[in-house]
Amino acid sequence: MIAALRCVIARDLLLAARRNSDVLTVVLFFVIVVSLFPLGIGPEPKLLRTVAPGVLWVAALLASMLALGRVFAADHADGTLEQMMLGATPLGLVVAAKVFAHWLVTGLPLVLISPVLALQFDLPQELFGVLVLSLALGTPVLSLIGAIGAALTLGLRGAGALLSLLVLPLYVPVLIIGAGAAESAASGLGGSAQLLLLGAMLIVAAAFAPWAAAAALRISVE
Amino acid sequence: MSINWFKYSSPQTFFPLAGRLALVFGALAVAACAVGLYLGFFVAPTDAQQGESYRIIFIHVPAAWMSMFLYVAMAFWAGIGLAFNTRLSGMMASAIAPTGALFTFIALWTGSLWGKPTWGTWWVWDARLTSELILLFLYFGFMALQAAIDDPRRADKAGALLALVGVVNIPIIYFSVKWWNTLHQGASVSLTKSPTMATTMLTAMLIMTFGFWFYGIAAVMLRARCIMLERERGSEWAAQYARAAA
């Protein structure tokens, strides 16, 4: 079973590496959206410092949503997904492996590049740790919840817009707590409470979301 | 004597029952809303701090309660439909969604009307308001997902799964007052403490709640009848009904 998981992860990572422009698109989207905010709200450093965690979080959320359509779409199109459903490995585990690979490809780069973008917003450097940690804990939750939406909208017309309608409301608690971590640390309260909540969300989502997504896949592909 | 629990689980037997229920609960809703509004607007005393503007709670609070309750009811039918694979449960869930969205919208709208004179602003990003707004988005998402899927069986199941995932949001709404202690006042009515409002106000609010509840049942039954007719249009009983109605 572990071997099957490793195989799915390695396969998805290899596929992503062969089509690395897909990965770059998501990161570039993230960078561009974040860079648009100072142009929209003005270059006032004090204002930018206040909004930085929120802007980075919203941009990360949109970027990870943009990438969701690809979690299952290619495998659905060429029939691999049906073989995975027929296989002996429980579908929930396969989904968990696919979501993990998807996060490594689309979520982790956002986490790694976020300190550079935070510099543009003149965020104090002692907050970088909390910000990166909150994104590192939060973006996997986004991928996990998003996988349910991606599975439900598989093969539907207008799936992209529909997916955002389904998934964005469910993202809200993660956004509130995730962006709250750096803001709370900036106000001197420390971000540990929010980080612990994010960790709890990640554990709950990791335990339940793959099974919900697997059930959604069975509904969509039957 | 054994009870046939599944007698009304088929559209054919439920269709006439839904019609009768819609009539009964529609009449009850009109009566309860008339009494409740009269008590609330003419009998209940003026609030010492908020003046007359507080009277909107007789619509706001019942609508907010119903908006959450209907989501749970929708998720309940969705869960039954997924577990027992019954056709009617999915139809009930789709019939509940628009009424739930309506009540959520009313709760947000009246809350905004109440917030302007009381808090001095139409909208605050308070936890409970935000959760109610998310609830509205969840209803919209449910309806949009069902509308996007052509096959009704898949639409039922996909919507059911989404409703069950979204039902996680209901406790967040309800306990958000305790979690994030922000601008929204604490709950005025609780089961464990005696209420902090005058008895007439409470009575009027409870009667309004029943009025909204009965309206919800009547509206859902009417909508369920439409869905049943539409989906079962190929069957004999639906054709008979159409001929009799023509």
Interface residues (C-beta under 8 A of the other chain):
Chain A: I148 L152 T153 L156 R157 G158 A159 L162 L165 L166 L168 P169 L170 V172 P173 I176 A212 A215 A216 I219 S220 E222
Chain B: T130 I134 F137 L138 F140 G141 A144 L145 A148 I149 R154 K157 A158 L161 L162 L164 V165 G166 N169 I172
